[in-house]
Amino acid sequence: AQSVTQLGSHVSVSEGALVLLRCNYSSSVPPYLFWYVQYPNQGLQLLLKYTTGATLVKGINGFEAEFKKSETSFHLTKPSAHMSDAAEYFCAVSDRSQAAGNKLTFGGGTRVLVKP
Amino acid sequence: NAGVTQTPKFRVLKTGQSMTLLCAQDMNHEYMYWYRQDPGMGLRLIHYSVGEGTTAKGEVPDGYNVSRLKKQNFLLGLESAAPSQTSVYFCASSYGGQGAEAFFGQGTRLTVV
């Protein structure tokens, strides 16, 4: 079974500082990789995903992530944090097999606090 | 464009009571999912469906049943609620292509007392 590990359940950054959220997966075959964001009392919204091709993926709101196969990682970054980035972020994977039904396996989530 | 709509948004149940959560999507998606969210555990898959009339178990199916009689609707039932089922429940849908993103509803906060 796949598993996803997000290092750090809480991260505090200053406004304007770099945001770095770590995600590692365990799978012998690289899965599809996703980052979702959840604002308070809302559902999850896709930030970005990696399926194939270029390993540096750009998403919404200035976020990007890089797939590193050798490190089984898909870390999320944003060069300059904004107050509106305060939310919970989830890394997720899905198996590349068609039979897998695009089921997502999630990490535990990282809550980001942005300090003025 | 409503996307994925969940009903109800909040509910309090007594232990042993039953209820049904309704999920409706208007994007003509083939796949639908029910997840539960618990603090520190991310989201875990309860049941899912890859098409009308088909359902399958996810990671944590015990105590839940589902039905997908119409393509746009996916129902989650709790036959006899337990305090361990206190959680936030999310429905999601995707169009079925490989690597397709999931679109999520706003969630249902369920408390079982």
Interface residues (C-beta under 8 A of the other chain):
Chain A: V4 Q6 S9 Y32 F34 Y36 N41 Q42 G43 L44 Q45 L46 K49 T51 T52 F90 A92 S94 R96 Q98 G101 N102 K103 L104 T105 F106 G107 G108 G109
Chain B: V4 Y31 Y33 Y35 G40 M41 G42 L43 R44 L45 Y48 V50 A56 G58 F90 A92 S94 G96 Q98 G99 A100 E101 A102 F104 G105 Q106 G107
